[in-house]
Amino acid sequence: MTILAVFKSRAQALDCIAALKGEGIPTQPISNPHEARVGCGVSARFEENFLPRARRIIAKRGYSSFAGYMKQSGHTFVFL
């Protein structure tokens, strides 16, 4: 299942993606889905099995523009 770490800031999203990749988590940038309602930011996309590790990394870095996690549900995304 696909998970998104949603950001309001493109710069912080890209920093997060680099940090996750640096910790061995395969991550891709994607545009925030409409359902996020946080503007035209960028999300970090990764698989659900990496969520516990990603949570620790993102929490440790304290991103001010982090808006939360979303999970794919059919053809849409919903906040966890």
N, C-alpha and C positions, 0 to 999 in steps of 0.2 A: 504494500500500500504506500502511496506517495504522501509525504509530509512536506509542508512548507513552513519555514521560519519567515514570518512576514515583517518587513521593515518599512518605515516611512522615509528613510534616508537611503539613497542609492549607494553612497560612499560606505555607510556602515554595513549594508547588505554585502557589498563586495569584500569588505574586510572580513566579515563573518564567513563568507564562502572560502576565502583563502585560509582562514583559521581552521575550518572544518576539514578542508582538503589536507592541510598540514598535519592533521591528526588522523589521517587515513580514512576519512568519511567521503565517499564519492558524492559530490555536490555540484549542482548546476544552477546558474541564475535564471530566473524566469520573471516576467512581469507579474506584479501583484494581481491576483484574480479580482474581478469586480466585487465578489462577495466579501472581500476583506474591507472594503469601504475606507481605505486609508490613502487614497490618491494614487499617483502613478509611480509608486516605489518599486522596489525589486524584492523578490523573495528568494531564499535559499531552498532549493528542492533536493530532498534526499529520501531514502527508503526508511520505512517505519522501524526496521530493526536497529537503525542507528540512533533513534530518538533519545534513549537514555544518555548516551555519550554526548550527543549534540546539546541536550539540555544543560548538562554540566559545563560544557565549553562556553555556550552563549551566556549562561548566568555568571560565570567567572569574569567574562569580558565586560559585563554591565552596559550593554548598548542602550543608549537613551531613546533611540527611535524604534526599538523592537516592539512590535504590536501583538505578538503571540504566535501560536502554532495553529495551522490548519491541516485538516486531513481530507483527502479526496473521498467523496461520497457520490458514486455514480459519475455524472458529468459535471458536478459542482464541488466546491470546497466548503467545509464548515470548520469553525473554530473548535479546538479541543477544550 
